[in-house]
Amino acid sequence: METFNTKYGFITLKSNEEYIIAPFRQGKYWEDRDIKKLKSYINCDKNILEVGGHSGTSTIAYSTFLDKGKIYVYEPQSEMFDILNINIKQNKLEDKVFAYNKAVFCFNGKGNMNKYTLDGSNIHENIKNNDKILNYGGMCVGGKGEEIEFITINNMNLDNIGFIHMDAQGSEPFIFSEALELINKNRPVIYYERPETKFMNNIIRNYPQYENLKDFDIKKYCIEKLNYEEVDINRGNILLVPK
């Protein structure tokens, strides 16, 4: 593992991380351009829900924007969850950031991560081999990989949520379909990755009983039902802001 002293705090990452570690080695920060844009949409006195925390790079950055607000971050991969906790502890954020080793999805119960990354690498065969470069962020739910626990957003019993950050590798429509109670009540700013078809197809193969939820469009729902607007931030992600 490697640790970097950044403008937001200390960040530890696995040395064989394929993408995220690269900017840190150059003295930069992962997705810093977007993080700086998002700062103006984060209420420092409200809480943040982060789905797909990975190693905590966004988590640590967001924590510097908050005053009274807390961060609730969910990360299903045990390997990444352990590093997320390292980053929380070495930045002394135990009273501000609360991490959960669970996958957010459309039902509560047990399930599995996929065995393979987006590029087809078997992450569980290679995870202890630090010479094997792996995209730990390119993992979705559904398959015969690590056993995990699922939870829905509506079942989290969270309050005062002002911002949702979701990077869930194709699970986004499934997750949002069971998040409307929280969204209707809190009207948070919502920032999420556009669902990738390859990931979504894998999820449907493994959880065909929820295939109808793949078409749930949180952007359409928020704009038509809750008077939100979309703000252009980058090509890969969507930012929804209540008017």
SVG drawing of the C-alpha trace seen along z (x, -y; Angstrom):
<svg xmlns="http://www.w3.org/2000/svg" viewBox="-45 -27 49 45">
<polyline fill="none" stroke="black" stroke-width="0.4" points="0.0,0.0 1.0,-3.6 0.0,-6.7 -0.2,-10.2 -0.3,-13.5 -2.9,-15.5 -4.6,-18.9 -7.7,-17.0 -5.8,-14.7 -4.0,-11.4 -5.0,-8.9 -3.8,-5.2 -4.4,-3.1 -3.4,0.4 -0.2,0.1 -1.7,2.3 -4.8,0.1 -5.1,-0.4 -6.6,-3.9 -7.2,-5.8 -3.6,-5.7 -2.2,-7.4 -3.0,-11.0 -1.8,-10.7 1.6,-9.6 1.7,-12.8 0.9,-15.0 -2.7,-15.4 -6.1,-14.1 -8.6,-11.6 -11.5,-13.5 -10.4,-16.7 -11.9,-18.8 -15.4,-17.4 -14.9,-17.5 -14.2,-21.3 -17.3,-21.9 -19.5,-19.9 -18.4,-21.9 -20.9,-24.6 -23.7,-22.1 -22.9,-20.6 -24.6,-22.1 -22.0,-22.0 -24.7,-21.4 -26.4,-18.5 -25.4,-14.9 -24.0,-13.1 -24.9,-9.6 -22.2,-8.0 -22.9,-4.8 -19.8,-3.0 -17.1,-4.6 -14.2,-2.5 -11.0,-3.6 -12.6,-6.9 -11.0,-9.4 -14.3,-11.3 -15.3,-10.7 -12.1,-12.3 -12.5,-15.3 -16.2,-15.8 -15.4,-15.7 -13.4,-18.9 -16.6,-20.7 -18.7,-19.8 -19.3,-21.6 -22.1,-19.9 -22.8,-17.4 -21.9,-13.7 -21.0,-11.2 -22.6,-7.8 -20.6,-5.7 -21.3,-2.2 -18.7,0.0 -19.4,3.7 -15.9,5.0 -14.2,6.1 -10.8,5.3 -11.8,1.7 -13.8,1.3 -10.6,2.1 -8.7,-0.7 -11.7,-3.0 -11.4,-2.6 -7.7,-3.2 -8.3,-6.5 -11.1,-7.4 -8.9,-6.7 -5.7,-8.3 -7.6,-11.5 -9.3,-11.3 -12.8,-11.3 -14.4,-8.6 -16.9,-11.2 -17.8,-12.5 -17.6,-9.6 -19.6,-6.3 -18.7,-3.4 -20.7,-0.3 -19.5,2.9 -22.7,3.4 -24.0,3.1 -26.8,0.8 -29.4,2.3 -33.2,2.8 -33.8,5.4 -32.5,6.2 -30.7,9.6 -27.7,11.6 -26.1,11.7 -22.7,11.7 -20.3,9.4 -19.3,10.4 -16.1,12.5 -14.7,10.4 -13.7,6.8 -14.9,4.8 -11.9,6.0 -12.5,9.7 -9.9,10.2 -10.8,12.6 -10.3,10.3 -10.6,13.0 -7.8,15.1 -5.5,12.1 -6.4,9.9 -3.5,11.0 -1.0,10.7 0.3,7.2 2.0,7.5 -1.3,7.9 -2.8,4.6 -6.5,4.5 -9.4,2.1 -11.0,2.5 -13.5,-0.2 -14.7,1.9 -16.8,4.3 -20.5,4.8 -22.9,6.9 -24.2,10.2 -22.2,13.3 -20.3,15.9 -17.8,13.6 -17.6,12.3 -20.7,12.8 -22.2,9.5 -25.2,8.0 -27.7,5.8 -29.5,2.8 -31.9,0.3 -31.6,-3.4 -35.2,-3.6 -34.1,-1.0 -31.2,-3.1 -33.3,-5.4 -31.2,-8.4 -32.3,-12.0 -31.1,-15.4 -29.5,-14.1 -28.4,-17.1 -26.3,-15.3 -26.2,-11.8 -23.1,-10.6 -23.6,-7.3 -21.0,-5.3 -22.6,-1.8 -21.4,-0.2 -24.8,0.4 -26.9,0.7 -28.1,-3.0 -31.6,-2.5 -32.2,0.5 -31.0,-1.5 -32.9,-4.7 -36.1,-2.7 -36.0,-2.0 -34.8,-5.4 -37.8,-7.6 -39.0,-7.8 -35.7,-9.4 -35.4,-11.6 -39.0,-12.9 -38.5,-13.8 -35.0,-15.3 -34.8,-16.6 -31.0,-16.2 -28.7,-17.2 -28.0,-13.9 -24.8,-13.1 -24.5,-9.7 -22.7,-7.8 -24.5,-7.0 -25.2,-3.2 -23.0,-1.1 -24.8,1.4 -22.2,4.2 -22.6,4.0 -26.4,3.7 -26.7,6.8 -24.7,8.8 -27.0,7.6 -30.1,8.7 -28.6,12.1 -28.1,12.7 -31.2,11.0 -33.8,11.5 -36.7,10.9 -35.7,7.2 -35.2,6.7 -38.2,4.3 -36.3,1.9 -33.6,1.3 -35.7,-1.3 -36.3,-3.4 -35.1,-6.9 -34.3,-9.0 -33.6,-12.1 -37.0,-12.0 -38.6,-11.4 -36.9,-14.3 -37.4,-16.7 -41.1,-15.8 -42.2,-15.1 -39.9,-17.1 -39.0,-20.2 -35.3,-19.4 -33.0,-20.6 -30.0,-18.9 -26.7,-20.7 -24.0,-20.0 -20.8,-18.8 -19.2,-16.2 -20.0,-13.6 -20.0,-10.5 -22.1,-11.7 -25.4,-13.4 -26.0,-16.2 -29.6,-16.8 -30.3,-19.9 -33.7,-20.9 -34.9,-24.3"/>
</svg>
